Amino acid sequence: MVSRAFAQVWIALALVAISACAAFNPISRAETVEQKALAAYGSLVIGVEQIAELLRPDTLPDDVQSRLIAVSERSAALATAGLAAYNQAQTARAQFEADASTQGRLNAALINLDSWVTRADPVVDDLKSAIRGAQ
């Protein structure tokens, strides 16, 4: 199960990288809550990395740097929470596949994951906006 989750994270990262070239929103293209979560997670991780690259030369105005740092910190914390919610959903799914009586646990985990995606979507937009504004 860990290797599957790891592979899905890398797929999400690839989707996000492709989205930069193809100009589409990977979250809106995803079909399942798990796919949406991985797309949002990948967007957050890549955005935080892009901000780190923008901040390295230390040539940006102080107000731009402050905004980038704030967005990056918020995004990193949200990514961590999202990964935990995704892992909980995957664990609940595996338990459900082994024992159908755990349907309620799976439903709760998927609702939690969907809630995280809903919170992440505007943060991803803010992250993209901050990066565009700094370039």
N, C-alpha and C positions, 0 to 999 in steps of 0.2 A: 504494500500500500504506500509506503514512503516513496519508493521509486516511481510509482504512478503519479503521485502528487508532484514530485520533483520534475518529472517530464511535462506535466501540465503547466507548471510555472514557466518552464522554458518555452513551451508553445505559446503561452500568453505573452511572454517577452518578445517572441518573434512576431506575433500579431501586432504588438505595439510598434515595433520597429518598422514593420510593413506599413502601418497606418501613417507613420511620418511621411513615407514616400507616396502612399496612395491617397492620403488626405481623407480618411474615414475614421469614424469613432468606433474603436473595437468593442466598447461596452454596448453600444446600440446594435452592433452586428451580432453579438452573442445571443444564443438561443436559450440556454438554461441559466439558472441562477449561479451554478458553479462556473460556467464559462464567463458570465458577467463579472463574477468575483475575481477570477484569474486575469481578465482583461483590465479591470480596475487596478488590481495589485500591480500588474506589469507596468501600467501607465504611471502609477505612483513611484515605483522603484526607478524607472528610467528617468522620470522627471527630476527626482532627487539627485540622480547621477548627473544629469545635465546642469542642474543648478550648481553642483559642486565644481563642475568644469568651468562654469561662468565666473565663479567666485575666486578661482585659483590665481588669475593674474592680478587681482586686487586693483582693477582699473575702473570699476563701476562707481558711480556716485553713491554716497552713503545711504541715501533714501532708497535707492534701488537695491543695494546690498541688504539693507534691513528687511525690505519686503521679501526678497528671495530667501533669506534665512528663516523668516517667520513661516513662509509657505512650505519650505523644505522640512522644517521641524514638525509642522502639523501633518504634512503628507507622510513623513516617516513613521510617526506615531500611528496614524490611521492604517498604514500598510501593515504594521505589526499586528494591530488588532484584526485586520482583515485576514491575514494569514492564519491567525488563531481560530477565527470563525470558520474559515475554509477547512482547516484540519478537523475541527469538531464535526462539521457536516460530513466529512469523509469517514470519520470514525463511526458516526451514527448510521451512515449508509451501509458500512460493512457489517455493523451489528444487525441492522434490519435484514440484510441479505442472509444472515445466519439465523435470525429469529424474527419472524414477521410480527411478533407481539411488541416489538420496539418501534412500531410505526410512529407513535407519538413523539418519541425522542428525535426521530429523523425529521418529522414535520417541524418541531421546535428549532432544530439546528438550521433547517433551510429558511425558516422565517427570520432567524437571527442573521443568517448570511445575506438574505435579501435586504434586510434593514441596513446592514453594513454597506452594501452596494449603493443603496439610496443615499447614504451619508457620503460615500466616496465620490459619487458622480460630480457634484459641484466642486469638490476639492480638486479633482482632476482638471476640471475646466479652469479653475483659479490657478493651478500649477502651470498649465499651458499658457495662460494669459501672462503670468509673471515672467515666464521664460521668453515669450515673444517680446514683451516690453523691455527686456534687458538686452536683447540682441541688436 
